[in-house]
Amino acid sequence: MAASRAWEAETGEAITWDRRSLQDFETFPVGELARHYDLIVIDHPHVGHVAAAGCLAPLDGLVAESVLEGIAAGSVGGSYESYRWAGHQWALPIDAASQVQAWVPGRIPAPVTRFEDLQPLLAAGRVMVPLRAPHGLMTLFSLCGLAGFGLDVEAQDLFPVQAAAAYDRLRDLAAAIDPAAWSMDPIAVFEAMADPASPIAVAPFIYGYVSYARDGFRSRTIHFADVPVFNTQPVGTALGGTGLAVSALGDDPSGAARFAAWVAGGALQRDLVAAEGGQPAHAEAWGDDGVNRATHDFYRATRRTLDQAWLRPRHDGYMAFQDAASHRLEEALRRGETATDALAALNTLYRQSR
């Protein structure tokens, strides 16, 4: 919204935004939004569907190649790549995120660096992980990557045999934390952590929201760090973030694309987006001293995790899988199903989605 005010001051073109919930962002059909809006903030796993549906305008046909190259060069992790599908760029990254670690100074002395060090905190009721769909599934993805193997998005079965260990870790986490986690998304967890009376000291696998790292945003400031590791590197947490897409059905896709490219550029991401409380996707902002100083090093402290994050499947049909698999995984975890049975069910859903 701040960028839109600056754009109007510079060009005379007004842009009005409507808001939607986090749940809608994760699940609502982009095609329906494209019939009503010129510009849409989207999640990258939608790109396979939108490419097939033809509801978004390919930005490589509307934005100069040199401009796209500059945005791509500043991409944090796979943020830019995540919106490229079937030879076209369907959105430009304006927010970079993956599952990282959140912790509260004063409740623990430092972020947790090793997964096994969570155990005493779990036993004391100091750990929370959001499990509301689809976040349990996102944590399973992350645990697979941290265990040292990637998930092959082109395979018939997304989860190989070795994913059993990741499932067992998630099942143990889910059994050890407050059952309220089943109804909590990341924002709900952060709201709970920011309560001065809360016992929650750490959320080891949670999408980062920089607002909570700013002094004065809530009663307690939350700090962020790379996720706890099994081996030596925070590899393979599930990439998130947002991209700004242009409807193919609007009156002026070229004009909308000019705004999208301007917002995604390094200078605006560093100087306006970060200053106005946004969470930039461009490396010029992530490496900036002032941007980090205002957020207790939110960006530098999580950069390794972001740069090594895993790109989820994006085929047409994935979003239906993500929804169905998230609920099937919750059912398995609540019932204490074996890894063999739970992963077989998830793989069946994945095959059907393809």
C-alpha positions as CSV (number, residue, x, y, z in Angstrom):
1,M,0.0,0.0,0.0
2,A,2.9,2.3,0.8
3,A,4.4,1.5,-2.6
4,S,1.1,2.2,-4.3
5,R,1.0,5.7,-2.7
6,A,4.5,6.4,-3.9
7,W,3.6,5.1,-7.4
8,E,0.6,7.4,-7.5
9,A,2.7,10.4,-6.5
10,E,5.2,9.6,-9.2
11,T,2.9,8.5,-12.1
12,G,-0.6,9.8,-11.2
13,E,-1.9,6.2,-11.4
14,A,-3.9,5.1,-8.4
15,I,-3.9,1.4,-7.1
16,T,-6.4,0.3,-4.5
17,W,-5.8,-3.0,-2.6
18,D,-8.1,-5.4,-0.9
19,R,-6.9,-7.8,1.8
20,R,-7.5,-11.5,2.3
21,S,-6.7,-13.9,5.1
22,L,-3.6,-16.1,5.3
23,Q,-5.9,-19.1,4.8
24,D,-7.3,-17.6,1.6
25,F,-3.8,-16.8,0.4
26,E,-2.8,-20.5,0.8
27,T,-6.0,-22.0,-0.8
28,F,-8.2,-19.5,-2.7
29,P,-8.2,-20.1,-6.6
30,V,-6.1,-17.5,-8.3
31,G,-8.2,-17.8,-11.5
32,E,-11.2,-16.4,-9.6
33,L,-9.2,-13.5,-8.3
34,A,-7.9,-12.7,-11.8
35,R,-11.4,-12.0,-13.0
36,H,-11.7,-9.1,-10.5
37,Y,-8.1,-7.8,-9.9
38,D,-5.3,-6.4,-12.0
39,L,-2.6,-7.3,-9.5
40,I,-2.6,-10.3,-7.2
41,V,-0.2,-11.5,-4.5
42,I,0.2,-15.2,-5.0
43,D,1.9,-18.3,-3.5
44,H,4.3,-20.0,-5.9
45,P,2.8,-23.5,-5.9
46,H,-0.2,-22.0,-7.8
47,V,1.9,-21.4,-10.9
48,G,1.3,-24.7,-12.6
49,H,-2.4,-24.2,-12.4
50,V,-2.4,-20.6,-13.5
51,A,-0.1,-21.4,-16.5
52,A,-2.6,-24.0,-17.6
53,A,-5.6,-21.8,-16.9
54,G,-4.2,-18.8,-18.8
55,C,-5.5,-16.4,-16.1
56,L,-2.2,-14.6,-15.4
57,A,-0.1,-12.7,-17.9
58,P,3.5,-14.0,-18.5
59,L,5.7,-11.2,-17.2
60,D,8.6,-12.0,-19.6
61,G,6.3,-10.7,-22.3
62,L,5.6,-7.4,-20.5
63,V,8.8,-6.5,-18.6
64,A,12.2,-5.8,-20.2
65,E,14.6,-8.7,-20.1
66,S,17.3,-6.5,-18.4
67,V,14.8,-5.6,-15.6
68,L,13.9,-9.2,-15.0
69,E,17.6,-10.2,-15.0
70,G,18.2,-7.6,-12.3
71,I,15.4,-8.9,-10.1
72,A,16.6,-12.5,-10.7
73,A,20.2,-11.6,-9.7
74,G,18.9,-10.3,-6.4
75,S,16.7,-13.3,-5.6
76,V,17.0,-14.7,-2.1
77,G,17.2,-18.4,-2.5
78,G,14.8,-19.8,-5.0
79,S,12.3,-16.9,-4.7
80,Y,12.5,-15.7,-8.3
81,E,12.8,-19.2,-9.8
82,S,9.7,-20.3,-7.8
83,Y,7.4,-18.2,-10.1
84,R,9.0,-19.5,-13.3
85,W,7.1,-22.4,-15.0
86,A,6.7,-23.7,-18.5
87,G,9.2,-21.2,-19.9
88,H,7.5,-18.1,-18.4
89,Q,7.7,-15.9,-15.4
90,W,4.3,-15.7,-13.8
91,A,5.1,-13.4,-10.8
92,L,7.9,-11.4,-9.3
93,P,9.0,-12.0,-5.7
94,I,8.1,-9.2,-3.3
95,D,8.5,-11.3,-0.1
96,A,11.0,-14.0,0.7
97,A,10.3,-16.6,3.3
98,S,10.8,-20.2,4.3
99,Q,10.4,-22.1,7.6
100,V,13.0,-20.7,10.0
101,Q,13.3,-20.6,13.8
102,A,11.7,-18.1,16.1
103,W,12.8,-17.6,19.7
104,V,12.2,-15.2,22.6
105,P,15.3,-13.7,24.3
106,G,14.9,-14.0,28.1
107,R,13.1,-17.3,27.8
108,I,16.1,-19.1,26.3
109,P,19.6,-17.6,26.1
110,A,20.1,-18.3,22.4
111,P,18.4,-20.0,19.4
112,V,18.6,-23.8,19.3
113,T,21.2,-25.0,16.9
114,R,20.8,-28.8,17.1
115,F,17.5,-30.6,16.8
116,E,18.3,-32.9,19.7
117,D,18.6,-29.8,22.0
118,L,14.9,-29.3,21.6
119,Q,14.1,-32.2,23.9
120,P,14.4,-30.6,27.3
121,L,12.4,-27.6,26.0
122,L,9.7,-29.9,24.7
123,A,9.6,-31.7,28.0
124,A,9.1,-28.3,29.8
125,G,6.3,-27.2,27.4
126,R,8.5,-24.4,25.9
127,V,8.1,-25.4,22.2
128,M,5.4,-24.7,19.7
129,V,5.0,-25.7,16.1
130,P,2.0,-24.5,14.0
131,L,0.1,-27.6,12.8
132,R,-3.0,-26.1,11.2
133,A,-3.2,-27.2,7.6
134,P,-1.0,-26.9,5.6
135,H,1.7,-26.1,8.1
136,G,2.1,-29.7,9.4
137,L,2.9,-30.8,5.9
138,M,5.3,-27.9,5.4
139,T,7.2,-29.1,8.5
140,L,7.3,-32.7,7.2
141,F,8.8,-31.3,4.0
142,S,11.4,-29.4,6.1
143,L,12.3,-32.4,8.2
144,C,12.9,-34.4,5.1
145,G,15.3,-31.9,3.8
146,L,17.1,-31.5,7.1
147,A,17.5,-35.3,7.3
148,G,19.7,-35.1,4.3
149,F,17.6,-36.1,1.3
150,G,15.6,-34.1,-1.2
151,L,12.0,-34.9,-2.3
152,D,11.9,-35.5,-6.0
153,V,8.9,-33.5,-7.3
154,E,9.0,-35.4,-10.6
155,A,8.8,-38.9,-9.0
156,Q,5.5,-40.8,-8.8
157,D,6.0,-41.1,-5.0
158,L,7.0,-37.8,-3.4
159,F,8.0,-39.4,-0.1
160,P,10.8,-42.1,-0.4
161,V,11.3,-44.8,2.2
162,Q,13.8,-42.7,4.2
163,A,11.1,-40.1,4.8
164,A,9.8,-42.4,7.6
165,A,12.4,-40.9,10.0
166,A,11.1,-37.4,9.2
167,Y,7.5,-38.5,9.8
168,D,8.5,-40.1,13.1
169,R,10.2,-36.9,14.3
170,L,7.1,-34.9,13.3
171,R,4.8,-37.3,15.1
172,D,6.9,-37.0,18.2
173,L,6.9,-33.2,18.0
174,A,3.1,-33.2,17.6
175,A,2.6,-35.5,20.6
176,A,4.8,-33.4,22.8
177,I,3.4,-29.9,22.2
178,D,0.2,-28.2,23.3
179,P,-2.7,-29.6,21.3
180,A,-3.7,-26.0,20.6
181,A,-1.1,-26.3,17.8
182,W,-3.7,-28.1,15.6
183,S,-5.7,-24.9,15.3
184,M,-2.7,-22.5,15.0
185,D,-1.0,-21.1,11.9
186,P,2.2,-19.1,12.2
187,I,0.5,-15.8,13.0
188,A,-1.4,-17.5,15.9
189,V,1.9,-18.9,17.2
190,F,3.6,-15.5,17.0
191,E,0.7,-13.9,18.8
192,A,1.0,-16.5,21.6
193,M,4.8,-16.1,21.8
194,A,4.5,-12.3,22.1
195,D,2.3,-12.5,25.2
196,P,4.6,-11.6,28.1
197,A,3.0,-14.4,30.2
198,S,3.5,-17.1,27.5
199,P,5.9,-20.0,28.3
200,I,6.7,-20.5,24.6
201,A,10.4,-20.0,24.1
202,V,11.0,-21.3,20.6
203,A,9.2,-22.3,17.4
204,P,11.8,-24.3,15.6
205,F,9.9,-24.6,12.2
206,I,7.8,-21.7,11.3
207,Y,7.5,-19.2,8.4
208,G,9.2,-16.0,9.4
209,Y,7.2,-12.8,9.7
210,V,9.5,-9.8,10.2
211,S,6.8,-7.6,11.9
212,Y,7.3,-9.6,15.1
213,A,11.1,-8.8,15.0
214,R,10.4,-5.1,15.2
215,D,10.5,-3.5,18.7
216,G,7.1,-2.2,19.7
217,F,5.1,-4.3,17.3
218,R,3.9,-6.5,20.2
219,S,4.6,-6.6,23.9
220,R,7.6,-9.0,23.4
221,T,9.9,-8.8,20.5
222,I,10.6,-12.2,18.8
223,H,14.0,-13.0,17.3
224,F,14.7,-15.3,14.4
225,A,17.5,-17.7,13.4
226,D,18.4,-20.5,11.1
227,V,16.5,-23.7,11.9
228,P,17.9,-26.4,14.2
229,V,19.9,-28.9,12.2
230,F,20.5,-32.7,12.3
231,N,23.9,-32.4,10.6
232,T,25.7,-29.2,9.7
233,Q,23.5,-27.1,7.4
234,P,19.9,-25.8,7.5
235,V,19.1,-27.5,4.2
236,G,15.7,-28.1,2.7
237,T,13.1,-26.2,4.7
238,A,9.9,-25.4,2.6
239,L,10.2,-22.2,0.6
240,G,7.3,-19.8,1.0
241,G,7.2,-16.1,0.3
242,T,4.9,-14.2,-2.1
243,G,5.0,-12.9,-5.6
244,L,3.2,-10.1,-7.4
245,A,1.3,-11.4,-10.5
246,V,-0.6,-9.6,-13.2
247,S,-4.1,-10.7,-14.4
248,A,-4.3,-11.6,-18.1
249,L,-7.9,-10.5,-17.9
250,G,-7.4,-6.9,-16.8
251,D,-7.7,-3.7,-18.9
252,D,-4.0,-2.8,-18.7
253,P,-1.6,-5.7,-18.1
254,S,1.4,-3.7,-19.3
255,G,0.7,-0.9,-16.8
256,A,0.2,-3.4,-13.9
257,A,3.5,-5.2,-14.9
258,R,5.4,-1.9,-14.7
259,F,4.3,-1.5,-11.1
260,A,5.1,-5.1,-10.3
261,A,8.6,-4.8,-11.7
262,W,9.2,-1.5,-9.8
263,V,8.1,-3.0,-6.5
264,A,10.3,-6.0,-7.0
265,G,13.4,-4.0,-7.8
266,G,16.3,-3.9,-5.3
267,A,16.2,-0.2,-4.5
268,L,12.5,-0.1,-3.7
269,Q,12.7,-3.3,-1.7
270,R,15.5,-1.9,0.4
271,D,14.4,1.7,0.8
272,L,10.6,1.5,0.9
273,V,9.3,-2.0,1.4
274,A,11.6,-2.8,4.4
275,A,11.1,0.7,5.9
276,E,7.3,0.3,5.7
277,G,7.2,-3.0,7.5
278,G,7.3,-5.3,4.5
279,Q,9.5,-8.4,4.2
280,P,11.6,-7.9,1.1
281,A,12.6,-10.6,-1.4
282,H,15.6,-8.8,-2.8
283,A,19.2,-9.4,-1.6
284,E,19.9,-5.6,-1.5
285,A,17.5,-5.4,1.4
286,W,18.6,-8.7,3.1
287,G,22.2,-7.5,3.2
288,D,21.5,-3.9,4.2
289,D,22.8,-2.8,7.7
290,G,19.9,-0.5,8.4
291,V,17.3,-3.0,7.4
292,N,18.9,-5.6,9.7
293,R,19.4,-3.2,12.6
294,A,15.6,-2.4,12.6
295,T,14.7,-6.1,12.9
296,H,17.3,-7.6,15.2
297,D,19.1,-9.1,12.2
298,F,16.0,-11.0,11.0
299,Y,17.5,-11.2,7.5
300,R,21.1,-12.1,8.2
301,A,20.1,-14.5,10.9
302,T,18.0,-16.6,8.6
303,R,19.7,-16.1,5.3
304,R,21.4,-19.6,5.2
305,T,18.1,-21.3,5.7
306,L,16.4,-19.2,2.9
307,D,19.3,-19.8,0.5
308,Q,19.0,-23.5,0.9
309,A,15.2,-23.8,1.0
310,W,13.3,-26.5,-1.0
311,L,11.1,-25.6,-3.8
312,R,7.7,-27.3,-3.5
313,P,6.0,-29.0,-6.4
314,R,4.1,-26.6,-8.7
315,H,2.3,-28.8,-11.2
316,D,-1.3,-28.2,-12.1
317,G,-3.0,-30.4,-9.4
318,Y,-0.5,-29.7,-6.6
319,M,-2.7,-27.3,-4.7
320,A,-5.4,-29.9,-4.4
321,F,-2.8,-32.4,-3.2
322,Q,-1.4,-29.9,-0.6
323,D,-4.9,-29.4,0.9
324,A,-5.8,-33.1,0.9
325,A,-2.4,-34.3,2.1
326,S,-2.4,-31.7,4.9
327,H,-5.6,-33.0,6.3
328,R,-4.6,-36.7,5.8
329,L,-1.3,-36.0,7.6
330,E,-3.2,-34.4,10.5
331,E,-5.4,-37.5,10.7
332,A,-2.3,-39.8,10.7
333,L,-0.5,-37.8,13.4
334,R,-3.5,-37.5,15.7
335,R,-4.1,-41.3,15.4
336,G,-0.4,-42.1,15.8
337,E,-0.3,-44.0,12.5
338,T,2.9,-45.7,11.5
339,A,5.2,-43.9,9.0
340,T,4.6,-46.8,6.5
341,D,0.8,-46.3,6.5
342,A,0.9,-42.5,6.6
343,L,3.4,-42.0,3.8
344,A,1.7,-44.6,1.6
345,A,-1.5,-42.6,1.9
346,L,0.3,-39.3,1.1
347,N,2.0,-40.9,-1.9
348,T,-1.3,-42.1,-3.2
349,L,-2.7,-38.6,-3.1
350,Y,0.5,-37.3,-4.8
351,R,0.1,-39.8,-7.7
352,Q,-3.5,-38.8,-8.1
353,S,-2.5,-35.1,-8.3
354,R,-0.2,-35.8,-11.2
